[in-house]
């Protein structure tokens, strides 16, 4: 019985191992393709590893193409996304620790926005941003997904568990509200902040739809839009495409390796709603 | 600063953003859908004229719209069961052991959840390429004729769906694993003592206890697939001849390629109503479940 179960576990492990290799294969193919000379990337038969690896296509991304600017724009998007986490924490604090008129209905409104699919409303959202002259700015590309009702909810839940006495004591000592928020509330929120910041990084780094719609001028494109345009060049150059894809994916993979716990926790929380 | 203003100051930035992008767009879609707003009207909204329900009438008579609706339906019907079954199966298998090997494997299955769809779609486009793609090469090695993965109207939807499934399972494996962890071990041990086989324990104990997670994953997956955009946009631009255009991509093309904002506004409202109906079904199912 025991040996039987161990054998089953071994078989399951083998099956999962094969599945993991299949899941990871596109990434391997991407990195391998990014350093293959074009003749190899389009040649027959395709080799698993490059025979004569070349950094040429990464050089092209930063030389002939505008990827240095794209990378910079993506970093700006990420910073704005992280500022959004602070805004979200502020709202969570407001709902958790203050009693005020309209709190119930306003919080219901927060929850109700969770039902609205942001991606489906791209046309009216574009018109709104256009109306306030935020088209063709990175801020405009970041705003639609900056705050989500669910994250406000998460912060409120978390901050509710912070003892109110701590905040009151600081207030008695004459600390201003902004100071209380920065010195007491934010540090206490560190675990959930970490999760939300990592998710904000990934979300902003990867976002395609909003920058695609909002950015007109090529100089305002982030990596995602730049990479999507690599598919529209007249002569397909898979090496160049794979180099662009690698540039986008590898930083996120590194973040994933370091913050796997936070990321998994964040996704698990999103599964609890 | 008056004490009463303080809470409003804390919630105001987030509330304004949520109102501007969560509530207002629906009102704008409704308003715009009753006008003939186009690219020229963007600079000067006064130039747009009221057209009543004309946009809805022509939308419902537009074969391209119905094609996009049908395509989205096919994506959802292909993708959602595939995502739910695959992620549940992988989660059950991964949950079998707490060993180091199994824990290391998890990372592999999680990674597609965090990587950019646009980059990943490019990689798949390369794998699918008819001239020098790896998949056709492998078919050739096996003695099979090459396949036009992305240019054959009958094949393009499954090809695009595979990419979205590959990506979509990762997140749901994480959610299912968390739900599996929440099942008290005693239940399973008691059943094992009573002589229940492993399969029996899964079907009689684990799956019923996962019911809530399964419903949740199914509904969120349906909602995500009804909005599918990135994969067809990068892989095919909706081609060949609209065979892979999703509703989101259709709206994008109507709005930003053709500048028909009033028309696209009408389509937005239709898509929103479909998604809202699905969401309400979930709420109702959960309430029935709880009672």
Interface residues (C-beta under 8 A of the other chain):
Chain A: X5 X8 X9 X12 X13 X15 X16 X17 X19 X20 X21 X23 X24 X26 X27 X29 X30 X33 X41 X42 X43 X44 X45 X46 X87 X88 X90 X91 X93 X94 X95 X98 X99 X100 X103 X106 X109 X110 X112 X113 X115 X116 X117 X118 X119 X120 X121 X122 X123 X124 X125 X126 X127 X128 X130 X131 X143 X144 X145 X146 X147 X149 X152 X177 X181 X202 X205 X206 X208 X209 X213 X224 X227 X228 X230 X231 X236 X238 X241 X242 X244 X245 X246 X248 X249 X252 X253 X255 X256 X257 X260 X263 X264 X267 X268 X270 X271 X272 X273
Chain B: X1 X4 X6 X7 X8 X9 X10 X11 X13 X14 X15 X17 X18 X19 X20 X21 X22 X23 X24 X25 X26 X27 X28 X29 X32 X37 X42 X45 X90 X93 X94 X96 X97 X99 X101 X102 X105 X107 X108 X109 X110 X111 X112 X113 X114 X115 X116 X117 X118 X119 X120 X122 X123 X124 X125 X126 X127 X129 X131 X132 X134 X137 X166 X171 X174 X175 X178 X179 X198 X213 X216 X217 X223 X226 X227 X229 X230 X233 X234 X248 X251 X252 X255 X256 X261 X264 X265 X267 X268 X271 X272 X275 X276 X279
